[in-house]
């Protein structure tokens, strides 16, 4: 369907929020976290830039606070608290990937781009490990330099990929069934317009 004539479904009256599969520009932090939880395993649809970055910043703040608390209170990497934090971190992997894919969709990019920073991270860890294990100082230096380059690319892409503004063409990634709903919306709008025109014609004849 032509994106130029796409009719957005109305937001709910109670919250004025867009549908869950649609981007929510200007969303607040609490709303962003709530939508993140509700769409924890949803890879279709789109997520606005604000929705992505609020969740990311809150997540980073939670990780920093947990690490600081673990260091200052428990003083032990094998503490129960540390194990709980690690467990929660593992549980968050899939929801974070889902949010990242939806953010890419909102930029009209394929979700497969989410794998690029992951591959770079694995690559620079591998290169650093190989550089530290080699016995040749020259090879180790080259390995460290390559690892630093890969790390720099990882950091740039980890942030840069999700900084682009919303692109309306990203609607092609909305969950299956939306197009049917949009056709129904368009039909309803057309029927309303036709009824109004018929009423105006009848009035003019009178």
PyMOL commands that place a pseudoatom at each C-alpha (Angstrom):
pseudoatom trace, name=CA, resn=UNK, resi=1, chain=A, elem=C, hetatm=0, pos=[0.000, 0.000, 0.000]
pseudoatom trace, name=CA, resn=UNK, resi=2, chain=A, elem=C, hetatm=0, pos=[1.199, 3.484, -0.815]
pseudoatom trace, name=CA, resn=UNK, resi=3, chain=A, elem=C, hetatm=0, pos=[2.725, 5.060, 2.288]
pseudoatom trace, name=CA, resn=UNK, resi=4, chain=A, elem=C, hetatm=0, pos=[1.405, 8.483, 1.207]
pseudoatom trace, name=CA, resn=UNK, resi=5, chain=A, elem=C, hetatm=0, pos=[-2.212, 7.405, 1.728]
pseudoatom trace, name=CA, resn=UNK, resi=6, chain=A, elem=C, hetatm=0, pos=[-1.603, 5.302, 4.823]
pseudoatom trace, name=CA, resn=UNK, resi=7, chain=A, elem=C, hetatm=0, pos=[-4.073, 6.195, 7.541]
pseudoatom trace, name=CA, resn=UNK, resi=8, chain=A, elem=C, hetatm=0, pos=[-2.822, 5.808, 11.109]
pseudoatom trace, name=CA, resn=UNK, resi=9, chain=A, elem=C, hetatm=0, pos=[-5.166, 4.120, 13.553]
pseudoatom trace, name=CA, resn=UNK, resi=10, chain=A, elem=C, hetatm=0, pos=[-6.340, 6.503, 16.249]
pseudoatom trace, name=CA, resn=UNK, resi=11, chain=A, elem=C, hetatm=0, pos=[-4.627, 6.482, 19.631]
pseudoatom trace, name=CA, resn=UNK, resi=12, chain=A, elem=C, hetatm=0, pos=[-6.571, 5.211, 22.589]
pseudoatom trace, name=CA, resn=UNK, resi=13, chain=A, elem=C, hetatm=0, pos=[-8.621, 7.897, 24.222]
pseudoatom trace, name=CA, resn=UNK, resi=14, chain=A, elem=C, hetatm=0, pos=[-7.479, 7.124, 27.765]
pseudoatom trace, name=CA, resn=UNK, resi=15, chain=A, elem=C, hetatm=0, pos=[-3.734, 7.404, 27.282]
pseudoatom trace, name=CA, resn=UNK, resi=16, chain=A, elem=C, hetatm=0, pos=[-3.364, 9.103, 23.863]
pseudoatom trace, name=CA, resn=UNK, resi=17, chain=A, elem=C, hetatm=0, pos=[-0.585, 6.603, 23.177]
pseudoatom trace, name=CA, resn=UNK, resi=18, chain=A, elem=C, hetatm=0, pos=[0.011, 5.153, 19.711]
pseudoatom trace, name=CA, resn=UNK, resi=19, chain=A, elem=C, hetatm=0, pos=[-0.624, 1.456, 19.171]
pseudoatom trace, name=CA, resn=UNK, resi=20, chain=A, elem=C, hetatm=0, pos=[2.106, -0.740, 20.636]
pseudoatom trace, name=CA, resn=UNK, resi=21, chain=A, elem=C, hetatm=0, pos=[3.552, -1.576, 17.226]
pseudoatom trace, name=CA, resn=UNK, resi=22, chain=A, elem=C, hetatm=0, pos=[3.860, 2.110, 16.300]
pseudoatom trace, name=CA, resn=UNK, resi=23, chain=A, elem=C, hetatm=0, pos=[6.654, 4.533, 17.306]
pseudoatom trace, name=CA, resn=UNK, resi=24, chain=A, elem=C, hetatm=0, pos=[5.920, 6.883, 20.197]
pseudoatom trace, name=CA, resn=UNK, resi=25, chain=A, elem=C, hetatm=0, pos=[7.854, 10.158, 19.677]
pseudoatom trace, name=CA, resn=UNK, resi=26, chain=A, elem=C, hetatm=0, pos=[8.437, 12.185, 22.834]
pseudoatom trace, name=CA, resn=UNK, resi=27, chain=A, elem=C, hetatm=0, pos=[7.679, 9.280, 25.155]
pseudoatom trace, name=CA, resn=UNK, resi=28, chain=A, elem=C, hetatm=0, pos=[8.644, 9.676, 28.821]
pseudoatom trace, name=CA, resn=UNK, resi=29, chain=A, elem=C, hetatm=0, pos=[10.970, 7.341, 30.759]
pseudoatom trace, name=CA, resn=UNK, resi=30, chain=A, elem=C, hetatm=0, pos=[8.284, 5.468, 32.714]
pseudoatom trace, name=CA, resn=UNK, resi=31, chain=A, elem=C, hetatm=0, pos=[6.137, 4.979, 29.633]
pseudoatom trace, name=CA, resn=UNK, resi=32, chain=A, elem=C, hetatm=0, pos=[9.179, 3.766, 27.702]
pseudoatom trace, name=CA, resn=UNK, resi=33, chain=A, elem=C, hetatm=0, pos=[9.988, 1.158, 30.356]
pseudoatom trace, name=CA, resn=UNK, resi=34, chain=A, elem=C, hetatm=0, pos=[6.352, 0.030, 30.461]
pseudoatom trace, name=CA, resn=UNK, resi=35, chain=A, elem=C, hetatm=0, pos=[6.223, -0.431, 26.687]
pseudoatom trace, name=CA, resn=UNK, resi=36, chain=A, elem=C, hetatm=0, pos=[9.611, -2.179, 26.790]
pseudoatom trace, name=CA, resn=UNK, resi=37, chain=A, elem=C, hetatm=0, pos=[8.232, -4.735, 29.254]
pseudoatom trace, name=CA, resn=UNK, resi=38, chain=A, elem=C, hetatm=0, pos=[4.976, -5.228, 27.355]
pseudoatom trace, name=CA, resn=UNK, resi=39, chain=A, elem=C, hetatm=0, pos=[6.880, -5.813, 24.094]
pseudoatom trace, name=CA, resn=UNK, resi=40, chain=A, elem=C, hetatm=0, pos=[9.749, -7.796, 25.615]
pseudoatom trace, name=CA, resn=UNK, resi=41, chain=A, elem=C, hetatm=0, pos=[9.623, -10.541, 22.974]
pseudoatom trace, name=CA, resn=UNK, resi=42, chain=A, elem=C, hetatm=0, pos=[8.124, -8.604, 20.058]
pseudoatom trace, name=CA, resn=UNK, resi=43, chain=A, elem=C, hetatm=0, pos=[10.464, -8.109, 17.107]
pseudoatom trace, name=CA, resn=UNK, resi=44, chain=A, elem=C, hetatm=0, pos=[7.883, -6.682, 14.704]
pseudoatom trace, name=CA, resn=UNK, resi=45, chain=A, elem=C, hetatm=0, pos=[6.717, -3.085, 14.671]
pseudoatom trace, name=CA, resn=UNK, resi=46, chain=A, elem=C, hetatm=0, pos=[8.723, 0.017, 15.443]
pseudoatom trace, name=CA, resn=UNK, resi=47, chain=A, elem=C, hetatm=0, pos=[10.178, 1.915, 18.423]
pseudoatom trace, name=CA, resn=UNK, resi=48, chain=A, elem=C, hetatm=0, pos=[10.892, 5.635, 18.476]
pseudoatom trace, name=CA, resn=UNK, resi=49, chain=A, elem=C, hetatm=0, pos=[14.286, 7.109, 19.236]
pseudoatom trace, name=CA, resn=UNK, resi=50, chain=A, elem=C, hetatm=0, pos=[13.068, 8.339, 22.644]
pseudoatom trace, name=CA, resn=UNK, resi=51, chain=A, elem=C, hetatm=0, pos=[11.639, 4.917, 23.496]
pseudoatom trace, name=CA, resn=UNK, resi=52, chain=A, elem=C, hetatm=0, pos=[14.959, 3.227, 22.726]
pseudoatom trace, name=CA, resn=UNK, resi=53, chain=A, elem=C, hetatm=0, pos=[17.255, 5.706, 24.454]
pseudoatom trace, name=CA, resn=UNK, resi=54, chain=A, elem=C, hetatm=0, pos=[15.197, 6.047, 27.653]
pseudoatom trace, name=CA, resn=UNK, resi=55, chain=A, elem=C, hetatm=0, pos=[15.319, 2.292, 28.153]
pseudoatom trace, name=CA, resn=UNK, resi=56, chain=A, elem=C, hetatm=0, pos=[19.033, 2.195, 27.283]
pseudoatom trace, name=CA, resn=UNK, resi=57, chain=A, elem=C, hetatm=0, pos=[19.970, 5.008, 29.678]
pseudoatom trace, name=CA, resn=UNK, resi=58, chain=A, elem=C, hetatm=0, pos=[17.892, 3.562, 32.525]
pseudoatom trace, name=CA, resn=UNK, resi=59, chain=A, elem=C, hetatm=0, pos=[19.411, 0.136, 31.909]
pseudoatom trace, name=CA, resn=UNK, resi=60, chain=A, elem=C, hetatm=0, pos=[22.962, 1.512, 31.970]
pseudoatom trace, name=CA, resn=UNK, resi=61, chain=A, elem=C, hetatm=0, pos=[22.189, 3.441, 35.164]
pseudoatom trace, name=CA, resn=UNK, resi=62, chain=A, elem=C, hetatm=0, pos=[20.833, 0.278, 36.817]
pseudoatom trace, name=CA, resn=UNK, resi=63, chain=A, elem=C, hetatm=0, pos=[23.917, -1.690, 35.804]
pseudoatom trace, name=CA, resn=UNK, resi=64, chain=A, elem=C, hetatm=0, pos=[26.235, 1.020, 37.162]
pseudoatom trace, name=CA, resn=UNK, resi=65, chain=A, elem=C, hetatm=0, pos=[24.331, 1.219, 40.478]
pseudoatom trace, name=CA, resn=UNK, resi=66, chain=A, elem=C, hetatm=0, pos=[24.301, -2.563, 40.851]
pseudoatom trace, name=CA, resn=UNK, resi=67, chain=A, elem=C, hetatm=0, pos=[28.048, -2.788, 40.181]
pseudoatom trace, name=CA, resn=UNK, resi=68, chain=A, elem=C, hetatm=0, pos=[28.772, -0.001, 42.668]
pseudoatom trace, name=CA, resn=UNK, resi=69, chain=A, elem=C, hetatm=0, pos=[26.554, -1.588, 45.324]
pseudoatom trace, name=CA, resn=UNK, resi=70, chain=A, elem=C, hetatm=0, pos=[28.161, -4.972, 44.780]
pseudoatom trace, name=CA, resn=UNK, resi=71, chain=A, elem=C, hetatm=0, pos=[31.643, -3.451, 45.134]
pseudoatom trace, name=CA, resn=UNK, resi=72, chain=A, elem=C, hetatm=0, pos=[30.892, -1.325, 48.199]
pseudoatom trace, name=CA, resn=UNK, resi=73, chain=A, elem=C, hetatm=0, pos=[28.670, -3.737, 50.158]
pseudoatom trace, name=CA, resn=UNK, resi=74, chain=A, elem=C, hetatm=0, pos=[29.449, -7.308, 49.183]
pseudoatom trace, name=CA, resn=UNK, resi=75, chain=A, elem=C, hetatm=0, pos=[33.124, -7.090, 48.084]
pseudoatom trace, name=CA, resn=UNK, resi=76, chain=A, elem=C, hetatm=0, pos=[32.757, -10.445, 46.368]
pseudoatom trace, name=CA, resn=UNK, resi=77, chain=A, elem=C, hetatm=0, pos=[32.263, -11.308, 42.704]
pseudoatom trace, name=CA, resn=UNK, resi=78, chain=A, elem=C, hetatm=0, pos=[30.663, -14.610, 43.720]
pseudoatom trace, name=CA, resn=UNK, resi=79, chain=A, elem=C, hetatm=0, pos=[28.058, -13.101, 46.057]
pseudoatom trace, name=CA, resn=UNK, resi=80, chain=A, elem=C, hetatm=0, pos=[24.368, -13.951, 45.794]
pseudoatom trace, name=CA, resn=UNK, resi=81, chain=A, elem=C, hetatm=0, pos=[23.661, -10.352, 44.774]
pseudoatom trace, name=CA, resn=UNK, resi=82, chain=A, elem=C, hetatm=0, pos=[26.159, -10.582, 41.911]
pseudoatom trace, name=CA, resn=UNK, resi=83, chain=A, elem=C, hetatm=0, pos=[24.577, -13.831, 40.751]
pseudoatom trace, name=CA, resn=UNK, resi=84, chain=A, elem=C, hetatm=0, pos=[21.110, -12.262, 40.781]
pseudoatom trace, name=CA, resn=UNK, resi=85, chain=A, elem=C, hetatm=0, pos=[22.319, -9.259, 38.791]
pseudoatom trace, name=CA, resn=UNK, resi=86, chain=A, elem=C, hetatm=0, pos=[23.949, -11.556, 36.228]
pseudoatom trace, name=CA, resn=UNK, resi=87, chain=A, elem=C, hetatm=0, pos=[20.763, -13.620, 35.970]
pseudoatom trace, name=CA, resn=UNK, resi=88, chain=A, elem=C, hetatm=0, pos=[18.641, -10.519, 35.367]
pseudoatom trace, name=CA, resn=UNK, resi=89, chain=A, elem=C, hetatm=0, pos=[21.158, -9.388, 32.761]
pseudoatom trace, name=CA, resn=UNK, resi=90, chain=A, elem=C, hetatm=0, pos=[20.814, -12.671, 30.890]
pseudoatom trace, name=CA, resn=UNK, resi=91, chain=A, elem=C, hetatm=0, pos=[17.019, -12.393, 31.022]
pseudoatom trace, name=CA, resn=UNK, resi=92, chain=A, elem=C, hetatm=0, pos=[17.224, -8.919, 29.462]
pseudoatom trace, name=CA, resn=UNK, resi=93, chain=A, elem=C, hetatm=0, pos=[19.214, -10.017, 26.396]
pseudoatom trace, name=CA, resn=UNK, resi=94, chain=A, elem=C, hetatm=0, pos=[16.238, -10.967, 24.220]
pseudoatom trace, name=CA, resn=UNK, resi=95, chain=A, elem=C, hetatm=0, pos=[14.055, -7.944, 25.195]
pseudoatom trace, name=CA, resn=UNK, resi=96, chain=A, elem=C, hetatm=0, pos=[16.979, -5.597, 24.466]
pseudoatom trace, name=CA, resn=UNK, resi=97, chain=A, elem=C, hetatm=0, pos=[17.549, -7.236, 21.082]
pseudoatom trace, name=CA, resn=UNK, resi=98, chain=A, elem=C, hetatm=0, pos=[13.823, -6.923, 20.331]
pseudoatom trace, name=CA, resn=UNK, resi=99, chain=A, elem=C, hetatm=0, pos=[13.873, -3.215, 21.216]
pseudoatom trace, name=CA, resn=UNK, resi=100, chain=A, elem=C, hetatm=0, pos=[16.969, -2.688, 19.054]
pseudoatom trace, name=CA, resn=UNK, resi=101, chain=A, elem=C, hetatm=0, pos=[15.325, -4.396, 16.071]
pseudoatom trace, name=CA, resn=UNK, resi=102, chain=A, elem=C, hetatm=0, pos=[12.194, -2.263, 16.470]
pseudoatom trace, name=CA, resn=UNK, resi=103, chain=A, elem=C, hetatm=0, pos=[14.338, 0.901, 16.619]
pseudoatom trace, name=CA, resn=UNK, resi=104, chain=A, elem=C, hetatm=0, pos=[16.056, -0.131, 13.374]
pseudoatom trace, name=CA, resn=UNK, resi=105, chain=A, elem=C, hetatm=0, pos=[12.648, -0.743, 11.806]
pseudoatom trace, name=CA, resn=UNK, resi=106, chain=A, elem=C, hetatm=0, pos=[11.633, 2.797, 12.745]
pseudoatom trace, name=CA, resn=UNK, resi=107, chain=A, elem=C, hetatm=0, pos=[14.658, 4.004, 10.755]
pseudoatom trace, name=CA, resn=UNK, resi=108, chain=A, elem=C, hetatm=0, pos=[13.534, 1.803, 7.820]
pseudoatom trace, name=CA, resn=UNK, resi=109, chain=A, elem=C, hetatm=0, pos=[16.538, -0.484, 8.341]
pseudoatom trace, name=CA, resn=UNK, resi=110, chain=A, elem=C, hetatm=0, pos=[16.433, -4.254, 8.406]
pseudoatom trace, name=CA, resn=UNK, resi=111, chain=A, elem=C, hetatm=0, pos=[16.662, -5.792, 11.872]
pseudoatom trace, name=CA, resn=UNK, resi=112, chain=A, elem=C, hetatm=0, pos=[19.680, -7.811, 10.763]
pseudoatom trace, name=CA, resn=UNK, resi=113, chain=A, elem=C, hetatm=0, pos=[21.826, -4.721, 11.338]
pseudoatom trace, name=CA, resn=UNK, resi=114, chain=A, elem=C, hetatm=0, pos=[21.576, -5.478, 15.056]
pseudoatom trace, name=CA, resn=UNK, resi=115, chain=A, elem=C, hetatm=0, pos=[24.094, -8.279, 14.506]
pseudoatom trace, name=CA, resn=UNK, resi=116, chain=A, elem=C, hetatm=0, pos=[26.859, -5.967, 13.244]
pseudoatom trace, name=CA, resn=UNK, resi=117, chain=A, elem=C, hetatm=0, pos=[27.888, -4.548, 16.678]
pseudoatom trace, name=CA, resn=UNK, resi=118, chain=A, elem=C, hetatm=0, pos=[27.614, -8.047, 18.190]
pseudoatom trace, name=CA, resn=UNK, resi=119, chain=A, elem=C, hetatm=0, pos=[29.975, -9.496, 15.577]
pseudoatom trace, name=CA, resn=UNK, resi=120, chain=A, elem=C, hetatm=0, pos=[32.413, -6.610, 16.106]
pseudoatom trace, name=CA, resn=UNK, resi=121, chain=A, elem=C, hetatm=0, pos=[32.356, -7.162, 19.864]
pseudoatom trace, name=CA, resn=UNK, resi=122, chain=A, elem=C, hetatm=0, pos=[33.113, -10.864, 19.477]
pseudoatom trace, name=CA, resn=UNK, resi=123, chain=A, elem=C, hetatm=0, pos=[35.839, -9.997, 16.966]
pseudoatom trace, name=CA, resn=UNK, resi=124, chain=A, elem=C, hetatm=0, pos=[37.703, -7.518, 19.167]
pseudoatom trace, name=CA, resn=UNK, resi=125, chain=A, elem=C, hetatm=0, pos=[37.504, -9.844, 22.187]
pseudoatom trace, name=CA, resn=UNK, resi=126, chain=A, elem=C, hetatm=0, pos=[38.974, -12.609, 20.052]
pseudoatom trace, name=CA, resn=UNK, resi=127, chain=A, elem=C, hetatm=0, pos=[41.732, -10.399, 18.655]
pseudoatom trace, name=CA, resn=UNK, resi=128, chain=A, elem=C, hetatm=0, pos=[42.689, -9.096, 22.115]
pseudoatom trace, name=CA, resn=UNK, resi=129, chain=A, elem=C, hetatm=0, pos=[42.790, -12.643, 23.488]
pseudoatom trace, name=CA, resn=UNK, resi=130, chain=A, elem=C, hetatm=0, pos=[44.988, -13.814, 20.623]
pseudoatom trace, name=CA, resn=UNK, resi=131, chain=A, elem=C, hetatm=0, pos=[47.284, -10.794, 21.031]
pseudoatom trace, name=CA, resn=UNK, resi=132, chain=A, elem=C, hetatm=0, pos=[47.736, -11.480, 24.740]
pseudoatom trace, name=CA, resn=UNK, resi=133, chain=A, elem=C, hetatm=0, pos=[48.406, -15.168, 24.109]
pseudoatom trace, name=CA, resn=UNK, resi=134, chain=A, elem=C, hetatm=0, pos=[51.060, -14.694, 21.429]
pseudoatom trace, name=CA, resn=UNK, resi=135, chain=A, elem=C, hetatm=0, pos=[54.675, -14.739, 22.460]
pseudoatom trace, name=CA, resn=UNK, resi=136, chain=A, elem=C, hetatm=0, pos=[55.819, -12.317, 19.777]
pseudoatom trace, name=CA, resn=UNK, resi=137, chain=A, elem=C, hetatm=0, pos=[55.758, -8.656, 20.847]
pseudoatom trace, name=CA, resn=UNK, resi=138, chain=A, elem=C, hetatm=0, pos=[55.418, -7.430, 17.252]
pseudoatom trace, name=CA, resn=UNK, resi=139, chain=A, elem=C, hetatm=0, pos=[52.402, -9.650, 16.595]
pseudoatom trace, name=CA, resn=UNK, resi=140, chain=A, elem=C, hetatm=0, pos=[50.926, -8.658, 19.949]
pseudoatom trace, name=CA, resn=UNK, resi=141, chain=A, elem=C, hetatm=0, pos=[51.230, -4.959, 19.093]
pseudoatom trace, name=CA, resn=UNK, resi=142, chain=A, elem=C, hetatm=0, pos=[49.542, -5.444, 15.724]
pseudoatom trace, name=CA, resn=UNK, resi=143, chain=A, elem=C, hetatm=0, pos=[46.825, -7.508, 17.390]
pseudoatom trace, name=CA, resn=UNK, resi=144, chain=A, elem=C, hetatm=0, pos=[46.150, -4.824, 20.006]
pseudoatom trace, name=CA, resn=UNK, resi=145, chain=A, elem=C, hetatm=0, pos=[45.938, -2.119, 17.325]
pseudoatom trace, name=CA, resn=UNK, resi=146, chain=A, elem=C, hetatm=0, pos=[43.472, -4.190, 15.284]
pseudoatom trace, name=CA, resn=UNK, resi=147, chain=A, elem=C, hetatm=0, pos=[41.491, -4.897, 18.455]
pseudoatom trace, name=CA, resn=UNK, resi=148, chain=A, elem=C, hetatm=0, pos=[41.323, -1.189, 19.285]
pseudoatom trace, name=CA, resn=UNK, resi=149, chain=A, elem=C, hetatm=0, pos=[40.098, -0.423, 15.766]
pseudoatom trace, name=CA, resn=UNK, resi=150, chain=A, elem=C, hetatm=0, pos=[37.389, -3.067, 16.046]
pseudoatom trace, name=CA, resn=UNK, resi=151, chain=A, elem=C, hetatm=0, pos=[36.418, -1.743, 19.473]
pseudoatom trace, name=CA, resn=UNK, resi=152, chain=A, elem=C, hetatm=0, pos=[36.128, 1.799, 18.093]
pseudoatom trace, name=CA, resn=UNK, resi=153, chain=A, elem=C, hetatm=0, pos=[33.876, 0.566, 15.282]
pseudoatom trace, name=CA, resn=UNK, resi=154, chain=A, elem=C, hetatm=0, pos=[31.803, -1.335, 17.834]
pseudoatom trace, name=CA, resn=UNK, resi=155, chain=A, elem=C, hetatm=0, pos=[31.276, 1.775, 19.975]
pseudoatom trace, name=CA, resn=UNK, resi=156, chain=A, elem=C, hetatm=0, pos=[30.448, 3.989, 16.981]
pseudoatom trace, name=CA, resn=UNK, resi=157, chain=A, elem=C, hetatm=0, pos=[27.925, 1.549, 15.529]
pseudoatom trace, name=CA, resn=UNK, resi=158, chain=A, elem=C, hetatm=0, pos=[26.418, 0.651, 18.915]
pseudoatom trace, name=CA, resn=UNK, resi=159, chain=A, elem=C, hetatm=0, pos=[25.383, 4.281, 19.301]
pseudoatom trace, name=CA, resn=UNK, resi=160, chain=A, elem=C, hetatm=0, pos=[25.245, 5.534, 15.719]
pseudoatom trace, name=CA, resn=UNK, resi=161, chain=A, elem=C, hetatm=0, pos=[22.920, 2.853, 14.364]
pseudoatom trace, name=CA, resn=UNK, resi=162, chain=A, elem=C, hetatm=0, pos=[20.148, 3.930, 16.731]
pseudoatom trace, name=CA, resn=UNK, resi=163, chain=A, elem=C, hetatm=0, pos=[20.503, 7.706, 16.403]
pseudoatom trace, name=CA, resn=UNK, resi=164, chain=A, elem=C, hetatm=0, pos=[18.737, 8.153, 13.057]
pseudoatom trace, name=CA, resn=UNK, resi=165, chain=A, elem=C, hetatm=0, pos=[15.327, 9.874, 13.051]
pseudoatom trace, name=CA, resn=UNK, resi=166, chain=A, elem=C, hetatm=0, pos=[12.076, 8.068, 12.356]
pseudoatom trace, name=CA, resn=UNK, resi=167, chain=A, elem=C, hetatm=0, pos=[11.401, 7.178, 8.732]
pseudoatom trace, name=CA, resn=UNK, resi=168, chain=A, elem=C, hetatm=0, pos=[7.718, 6.717, 7.764]
pseudoatom trace, name=CA, resn=UNK, resi=169, chain=A, elem=C, hetatm=0, pos=[8.720, 4.011, 5.281]
pseudoatom trace, name=CA, resn=UNK, resi=170, chain=A, elem=C, hetatm=0, pos=[9.582, 1.850, 8.271]
pseudoatom trace, name=CA, resn=UNK, resi=171, chain=A, elem=C, hetatm=0, pos=[5.852, 1.068, 8.510]
pseudoatom trace, name=CA, resn=UNK, resi=172, chain=A, elem=C, hetatm=0, pos=[6.622, -1.886, 6.214]
pseudoatom trace, name=CA, resn=UNK, resi=173, chain=A, elem=C, hetatm=0, pos=[7.987, -3.648, 9.309]
pseudoatom trace, name=CA, resn=UNK, resi=174, chain=A, elem=C, hetatm=0, pos=[4.748, -3.395, 11.297]
pseudoatom trace, name=CA, resn=UNK, resi=175, chain=A, elem=C, hetatm=0, pos=[3.344, -6.664, 12.561]
pseudoatom trace, name=CA, resn=UNK, resi=176, chain=A, elem=C, hetatm=0, pos=[1.257, -8.795, 10.163]
pseudoatom trace, name=CA, resn=UNK, resi=177, chain=A, elem=C, hetatm=0, pos=[-2.392, -7.827, 10.119]
pseudoatom trace, name=CA, resn=UNK, resi=178, chain=A, elem=C, hetatm=0, pos=[-1.846, -4.074, 10.367]
pseudoatom trace, name=CA, resn=UNK, resi=179, chain=A, elem=C, hetatm=0, pos=[-2.339, -3.612, 6.642]
pseudoatom trace, name=CA, resn=UNK, resi=180, chain=A, elem=C, hetatm=0, pos=[-5.757, -5.257, 6.881]
pseudoatom trace, name=CA, resn=UNK, resi=181, chain=A, elem=C, hetatm=0, pos=[-6.681, -2.919, 9.699]
pseudoatom trace, name=CA, resn=UNK, resi=182, chain=A, elem=C, hetatm=0, pos=[-5.427, 0.028, 7.679]
pseudoatom trace, name=CA, resn=UNK, resi=183, chain=A, elem=C, hetatm=0, pos=[-7.514, -1.050, 4.684]
pseudoatom trace, name=CA, resn=UNK, resi=184, chain=A, elem=C, hetatm=0, pos=[-10.528, -1.152, 6.958]
pseudoatom trace, name=CA, resn=UNK, resi=185, chain=A, elem=C, hetatm=0, pos=[-9.686, 2.299, 8.292]
pseudoatom trace, name=CA, resn=UNK, resi=186, chain=A, elem=C, hetatm=0, pos=[-9.328, 3.636, 4.757]
pseudoatom trace, name=CA, resn=UNK, resi=187, chain=A, elem=C, hetatm=0, pos=[-12.635, 2.067, 3.733]
pseudoatom trace, name=CA, resn=UNK, resi=188, chain=A, elem=C, hetatm=0, pos=[-14.370, 3.619, 6.723]
pseudoatom trace, name=CA, resn=UNK, resi=189, chain=A, elem=C, hetatm=0, pos=[-12.931, 7.041, 5.912]
pseudoatom trace, name=CA, resn=UNK, resi=190, chain=A, elem=C, hetatm=0, pos=[-13.984, 6.688, 2.260]
pseudoatom trace, name=CA, resn=UNK, resi=191, chain=A, elem=C, hetatm=0, pos=[-17.510, 5.676, 3.310]
pseudoatom trace, name=CA, resn=UNK, resi=192, chain=A, elem=C, hetatm=0, pos=[-17.764, 8.667, 5.647]
pseudoatom trace, name=CA, resn=UNK, resi=193, chain=A, elem=C, hetatm=0, pos=[-16.610, 11.045, 2.909]
pseudoatom trace, name=CA, resn=UNK, resi=194, chain=A, elem=C, hetatm=0, pos=[-19.065, 9.539, 0.419]
pseudoatom trace, name=CA, resn=UNK, resi=195, chain=A, elem=C, hetatm=0, pos=[-21.910, 9.876, 2.938]
pseudoatom trace, name=CA, resn=UNK, resi=196, chain=A, elem=C, hetatm=0, pos=[-21.023, 13.515, 3.563]
pseudoatom trace, name=CA, resn=UNK, resi=197, chain=A, elem=C, hetatm=0, pos=[-20.917, 14.248, -0.160]
pseudoatom trace, name=CA, resn=UNK, resi=198, chain=A, elem=C, hetatm=0, pos=[-24.262, 12.514, -0.680]
pseudoatom trace, name=CA, resn=UNK, resi=199, chain=A, elem=C, hetatm=0, pos=[-25.775, 14.580, 2.117]
pseudoatom trace, name=CA, resn=UNK, resi=200, chain=A, elem=C, hetatm=0, pos=[-24.441, 17.795, 0.632]
pseudoatom trace, name=CA, resn=UNK, resi=201, chain=A, elem=C, hetatm=0, pos=[-25.840, 16.856, -2.791]
pseudoatom trace, name=CA, resn=UNK, resi=202, chain=A, elem=C, hetatm=0, pos=[-29.280, 16.121, -1.317]
pseudoatom trace, name=CA, resn=UNK, resi=203, chain=A, elem=C, hetatm=0, pos=[-29.276, 19.439, 0.547]
pseudoatom trace, name=CA, resn=UNK, resi=204, chain=A, elem=C, hetatm=0, pos=[-28.360, 21.356, -2.594]
pseudoatom trace, name=CA, resn=UNK, resi=205, chain=A, elem=C, hetatm=0, pos=[-31.176, 19.691, -4.541]
pseudoatom trace, name=CA, resn=UNK, resi=206, chain=A, elem=C, hetatm=0, pos=[-33.670, 20.681, -1.870]
for i in range(1, 206): cmd.bond("trace and resi %d" % i, "trace and resi %d" % (i + 1))
show_as sticks, trace
zoom trace
